[in-house]
Amino acid sequence: MNILLDTCTFLWLASSPKNLSDSAVSLIDAPSNQLYLSDVSIWEIVLKYTTGKLPLPEPPRIWIPKQSVFFQLTNLSINSEALFRSGEIPPLHRDPFDRLLAAQGIVHGLTILTPDSPFADLGATTHW
């Protein structure tokens, strides 16, 4: 299975794994699954860190790549199709980060690993 980590899922995986569901841990640990971290999540983390809303042990430029290598995450770049799709999905949820992550999941056929229900409302396949 190809799995896109929601921003909170990535943060929990890296710093608070007790917050992950048993099912999420099983999917993350399954060697046959490919895990993705989106540039959208990196952008969200950087912005929250910069405004002081998200403390991290190191600056994002250092911390995120370390975590990505440790957990063997594949980077998912933002492409124009996902940008267009983010504006075409139902206007049920206004958070631009969630909308773009949902659009990436749809465009790339990825299951989003998230505890947040808005992703499914936006048409993305989710699991928790």
N, C-alpha and C positions, 0 to 999 in steps of 0.2 A: 504494500500500500504506500502511496505517496502522501505524506502528511505535511501540511503547513502549520507551523506553530503560531498560535495567536501570541501577541506580545506578552500578555500576562502568563501564558503557559511557558514561554521561554524564560521569563524572569523567575518563575517558580522553579522550573527545572534547574536553573543555575544557582538559585540562592535559598529557596524555600520548598524543597521537594515534598514536604509533608502536605502541601496544599494541592498536590496532584491527586486525581482520582486513581483508584487501583487500575481501572481500565486504561487511563492515560499512560500510566507507568508501563503497563503491558505493551501498549503500542510503541512507546518510545524504546523499550528494551528489545523488541522483536528485530532480529538481525535482517529480516527480509524487507523491513520498512525503510523507506528513504525519508529523512527528515529535512525540512526546508525552513530557513529563516529568511523572511522577506526584508528587502530594503525599507519597506514601510515600517516595520517594527524597529529597525535601527533608527530611522528618522524620529519615530515617536519617543524612543528611549533617549536619544540625544536631546530633543527639545525638553523633555521633562527633567532630565538631569541638569540642563543649562538653567532652567528656571528654579531649581532647588526642590522640585516636587518628587524627585526620585534619587535618593542617595545610592551610590554604588561604591564598592571598595576601591575602584580605580576609575579614571575617566573612560567614557564609553569607547573611545578610539583604541584603548588598550584592552579593556575588559571584554567587550563583545567578541572581538576576534579570538581571544583566549577560550571563551566559552564555546564558540562555534567549532573550534578545532577539537576541544575536549569531547564535545558531544557529537562530533562528526556531522555537523549540519551543513547542508548545501545552501549557498546563497541564492535567493530568488530576486532577480532584478525587476524593477518596475518597467513594463513596456507600454506602448501606446494603446494596445488593445485593452489591457486592464484599466487604464485611465479612462478610456471611452466607456467601458462597461460599468465603471463605478458611477457614472452619471446616468446610466440607463436602467439600473436596478431600481426596484420600488423605493420611494422616498419614506420608508418606514423608520429609518434610523439615520440620524444626521451626522454621526461621528465620522469625519473623513477618513481616519485611519481604518476603522472597521469596514467602511464601505469599500475602500481600496483592497484590503485583505480579502474580503468576500469576493470581490471581482477577480482577484488573482486566483482564488480557489476555483471559481467557476471557469475562467479562461483556461487554466492549466490542468483542470480535472483533479484538483487536490482536495483531500479531506482536511478541514480545518480542525485542529485539536484545540478546543476552547470550552470553557464553562459558560460562555455568554450566548444566550438565546438569539440575540439580534442577527447573528450570522445566518442562521437557518431561515429567519424571516426574510432575509435579503436574497435567498435562493441558493446559498452555498451548502454543500454537504459538510456536516459537522459530526464530531464524536467527542464524548467526554466520559 
